[in-house]
Amino acid sequence: MPEQDNTSLTFKLVYYGPAQSGKTTNLLRLHDILSPELKGEVMIMETKDDRTLFFDLLPLGFRAPSGLLTKLRLFTVPGQVAHDGTRKAVLSRADGLVFVADSDRTQETNNGEAFQSMADNCHRVGLDFEHIPLVVQFNKRDLPNAVPEAEIRERWDAAPWPVRFATALSGNGVEATFEALLRALYRRHVDGLGLATDHRLTEDAFVAGVLGRTLEPQ
Amino acid sequence: MSTSDFDREWRLGELFDAAMLARIGPPLAELLGADLAILDRDGRALWGMPAPDATREALILELEPAGFLASAAARPPQLRSAARMFTALLRAEARYRMASALHLEAVTQDFETLKLEHSRLLASEARYRKLSEELEARVAAQVATLEARQQMLYQAEKLASVGQLAAGMAHEINNPLGFVSSNLGSFKLYLDKFAALHARLAEGEAAWQSLDLDFVIEDGAELLADCANGLARIGRIVADLKSFSNVDRPPTERANLNACLEHAVSVASSPLPPGVTLKTALHPLPLLACNPGHLNLVFLSLIKNGMQAVQDSGRPGEVSIRSEAAPDGITIRITDTGVGMSPAQQERAFEPFYTTRAIGAGTGLGLSTARNIVLAHRGRIVLDSTPGKGTTVSLFFPGTP
């Protein structure tokens, strides 16, 4: 459950995926693109050969009409298989997930194994994998041997999660992925947290607040 | 969220304790060239004494102020720079603290996982131990059942043999009984003649002649001798039977297998089927610790098989029984010149209930039982057969030193 006190509400969102699928790049681009009321620096923990050893963290926030400070802390997990203990610790207490898959056809096995490890680790750290907001992003669409979009859509057709396509290096699809997660997150918690009733926060306002967009007048 | 979680909101006082603040505060104030206090996010002073009219500059770790620098005399740009510098220190410390807390959490989780695995292993080990105990009990029960069945089979075979034996014996005993009874009938007639003589004593020698009493005396003696022979035969059969069945012998004793073979031959050859000759070549044997009653049954069964094989061949033949002392035991061979067995038949010969005879003619337990008995004596039984030529059954009993 999100952290909540009288004045603030904090969601923990985790970018999960195989090694070097572009999780950190997603965070860096979001930091560039988004302009919410509150935006922290991307905290990049020690890296070794450009790989995340611990996690990266991007804090975002805005105030709801009720005055509630809504904070989102976006984490990435280390992708390498060896760091499973760290991945589990980062995954703990997550309120939403983005699975960043590598579109490279040679990475299909790695994608599958990482997805399975995400599901297993969710169960291990006590997350309800069946209901947690989750968006699947196929990144690196610019690769020449990327698996075609139609093929991916067909394969993921029966799955309950939204699928988005992105090229994180250029920023394409990064915001759309995040928006899909925000909408799933809002729907999951709108009733439990009284977002619409107590805080007068609609889904579009919630999304607009986090992304730093101006909400079209109704 | 517990206080050990790496992703909790870190407080200024937690990142920099009083000692650390006491080291950072003075040089920072000196650089600033003014009064300075460090406050937590609620405005409480952690280091220094803030003047009531002090200006505050926020120290933002992520989104919100984690604390403030407060100074009354510092110029705003300088105070902002001091705050930026302090924030950089704060963030570096936070990064370090988060990384080490995460590391600790990961290690703890791995340890928890190990402990869980360990307890699962213990549980599964306990399950397997219980299972293995159950298995042992089940195996023991099965073995007991098998032994009981084996015993029943053995009893059935014994009953069948006894039945066959009884039929043979009945025939054997009936023969002498028949002529003894007929002789006694004749003898009663002879006694009638002596009774008649009593009435004709006056006639003297003429009566003796007329009643042909010379012949009566001569023939009567012969009749009695025949009867005695017949009874002796019956006596011998009964003695054979008794020794064969071992009614009054202990189960295991030191016995001469030649005696067993002789008994078996004697029982098997009464009556000897037409066209079958029995030959024995029994060489001196050491005594063998055995159950003679059971071995008798084996030998009789094998000899009868041999005789049956000769009869089945449709031509005259012989069954020869040979015993011999070997360096490490006793060898017995029972060879017939009968029909022989095909390889397929040989392969199945020792299976219980396998029989080539018509239904009702054989139980199919003969060789199976024989083998069980031989094995019980730590012996070996081997079949060597050529279809159309005959069969040799070799038995070997290891000597008991």
Interface residues (C-beta under 8 A of the other chain):
Chain A: E3 T10 K12 L38 K39 G40 E41 M43 M45 E46 F54 F55 L57 P59 L60 G61 L69 K71 R73 F75 H83 G85 T86 K88 A89 V90 S92 R93 R124 V125
Chain B: M1 D5 F6 D7 E9 I60 L61 E62 L63 E64 R91 A94 R95 M98 A99 L102 H103 E105 A106 V107 Q109 D110 T113
